[in-house]
Amino acid sequence: MTLSRRKAIALIAGGTILAAGTGFLSTRTPQKALAPWAAAGTYADPRKRALSYALLVPNPHNLQPWLVDLEGEDALSLYQDPDRRIPHTDPFDRQITIGLGCFIEQMTIAASLDGLRVDVTLFPDGPDSPVARAVFSDGGDPDPLAGAMLDRRSCKEPFAATPIEDAKVRELAAFATIYTDAPTVAALRELTVKAWMVEWETPRTREESIDLMRFGKAQINADPDGIALGGPFLESLMLAGALTREGQNDPASAAYKQGLEAYREMLLATPAYAVLTSPGNSRADQIATGARWLRLNLAATRAGLSLHPVSQCLQEYPEMAAQYGAVHDLLAAPGHTVQMLGRLGYGPQTPRTPRWPLEAKLRSS
Ligand SMILES: Cc1cc2nc3c(=O)[nH]c(=O)nc-3n(C[C@H](O)[C@H](O)[C@H](O)COP(=O)(O)O)c2cc1C
């Protein structure tokens, strides 16, 4: 949930923000939670160097569900953390697995900067085993997308109405299906808003998100994952009592209504969409989707464009069945799966999101 600056100003009308004082407001950056971005690439072991970039990838609700064992001199195993799941909105771990696919791809891209190639075996010991075993060796050229790793974001803001230039659409069409035509864009705007309302008006799925919200710098630094609500504006709202966990979960509260309206406006401010589908829906398909999404996100960043996954209508729970059916009718061949749907356009550069440091994710070192 993001509140726009305008909504934030509306909510704090009355001057409460002044009481906060400028000193307080200027120190709201959660430096500790952002430190892993500055640490990327600073490790001596090339596997750790690659992993320090991998942990910066997009992943559902920023849960960071990865755990790693370093093995011998040149290998590692990647595991899915069984305690980091979102069972109500992602009951089959489809999205979680896509996030792990992003992780493997960025690890490989980062290793290429050191002139290393990474040979990856998925699920080497079957489905209940490590997600991947990776062996690093000499060889390979730097990946041309590597330069975008630190600037990549999921941009959860309204986009400008500016159309995307044909040359950029063609460039991104190498990574995903891009929709810019008015009928499809209009249909997807409406569908993403409807799906968002279903998720937010279904108590168990709303509460799954609210439980993952971190309110303000102290909470974000203590738990650098989930949905980080921080920065001077949102912290001012918290001080004023206008942004609370309870308020987010109370359909009668002003904050709840303002939040819904702000999110709707953001979803509608979308000039184009990027879509990934796959004929199958196996774990390997989901990992491959993650690799494709990460490359699309990096390529969009390189082109000066913003990308924002909007996954609600892709989610597999009974209340979402109508929207799930509609998005598949619109975007997928019969029997295929829409794996990712993203808003695409010109958005603002947004802050980095928090991460757990590499040390918290290594089971051996
Ligand atoms: C499979 C997948 C699904 C996602 N779905 C959503 C979504 O529905 N809405 C949203 O705002 N962000 C979504 N995200 C983006 C994550 O929230 C984001 O990657 C995470 O918070 C980290 O932020 P960053 O990508 O800016 O580094 C999704 C990401 C992935 C990989």
The ligand as an SDF file (V2000), in Angstrom:
LIG
                    3D

 31 33  0  0  0  0  0  0  0  0999 V2000
    6.2850  -12.8650   -8.4990 C   0  0  0  0  0  0  0  0  0  0  0  0
    6.1720  -11.4430   -8.0360 C   0  0  0  0  0  0  0  0  0  0  0  0
    4.9230  -10.9080   -7.8030 C   0  0  0  0  0  0  0  0  0  0  0  0
    4.7890   -9.5770   -7.3700 C   0  0  0  0  0  0  0  0  0  0  0  0
    3.5330   -9.0330   -7.2170 N   0  0  0  0  0  0  0  0  0  0  0  0
    3.3930   -7.7440   -6.8360 C   0  0  0  0  0  0  0  0  0  0  0  0
    2.1070   -7.1460   -6.7250 C   0  0  0  0  0  0  0  0  0  0  0  0
    1.0780   -7.7580   -6.9770 O   0  0  0  0  0  0  0  0  0  0  0  0
    2.0340   -5.8470   -6.3330 N   0  0  0  0  0  0  0  0  0  0  0  0
    3.1480   -5.1180   -6.0480 C   0  0  0  0  0  0  0  0  0  0  0  0
    3.0330   -3.9470   -5.6760 O   0  0  0  0  0  0  0  0  0  0  0  0
    4.3860   -5.6610   -6.1590 N   0  0  0  0  0  0  0  0  0  0  0  0
    4.5280   -6.9370   -6.5440 C   0  0  0  0  0  0  0  0  0  0  0  0
    5.7900   -7.4740   -6.6940 N   0  0  0  0  0  0  0  0  0  0  0  0
    6.9710   -6.6230   -6.4580 C   0  0  0  0  0  0  0  0  0  0  0  0
    7.5230   -6.7820   -5.0560 C   0  0  0  0  0  0  0  0  0  0  0  0
    6.6570   -6.2020   -4.1150 O   0  0  0  0  0  0  0  0  0  0  0  0
    8.9160   -6.1280   -5.0180 C   0  0  0  0  0  0  0  0  0  0  0  0
    9.7480   -6.8230   -5.8880 O   0  0  0  0  0  0  0  0  0  0  0  0
    9.5350   -6.1310   -3.6370 C   0  0  0  0  0  0  0  0  0  0  0  0
    8.7820   -5.3490   -2.7520 O   0  0  0  0  0  0  0  0  0  0  0  0
   10.9590   -5.5850   -3.6670 C   0  0  0  0  0  0  0  0  0  0  0  0
   10.9700   -4.2900   -4.2440 O   0  0  0  0  0  0  0  0  0  0  0  0
   11.8670   -3.9410   -5.5220 P   0  0  0  0  0  0  0  0  0  0  0  0
   11.4530   -4.8390   -6.6400 O   0  0  0  0  0  0  0  0  0  0  0  0
   11.5620   -2.4880   -5.8200 O   0  0  0  0  0  0  0  0  0  0  0  0
   13.3000   -4.1600   -5.1470 O   0  0  0  0  0  0  0  0  0  0  0  0
    5.9440   -8.7970   -7.1380 C   0  0  0  0  0  0  0  0  0  0  0  0
    7.2150   -9.3560   -7.3800 C   0  0  0  0  0  0  0  0  0  0  0  0
    7.3310  -10.6570   -7.8360 C   0  0  0  0  0  0  0  0  0  0  0  0
    8.6820  -11.2270   -8.1340 C   0  0  0  0  0  0  0  0  0  0  0  0
  1  2  1  0
  2  3  1  0
  2 30  2  0
  3  4  2  0
  4  5  1  0
  4 28  1  0
  5  6  2  0
  6  7  1  0
  6 13  1  0
  7  8  2  0
  7  9  1  0
  9 10  1  0
 10 11  2  0
 10 12  1  0
 12 13  2  0
 13 14  1  0
 14 15  1  0
 14 28  1  0
 15 16  1  0
 16 17  1  0
 16 18  1  0
 18 19  1  0
 18 20  1  0
 20 21  1  0
 20 22  1  0
 22 23  1  0
 23 24  1  0
 24 25  2  0
 24 26  1  0
 24 27  1  0
 28 29  2  0
 29 30  1  0
 30 31  1  0
M  END
$$$$
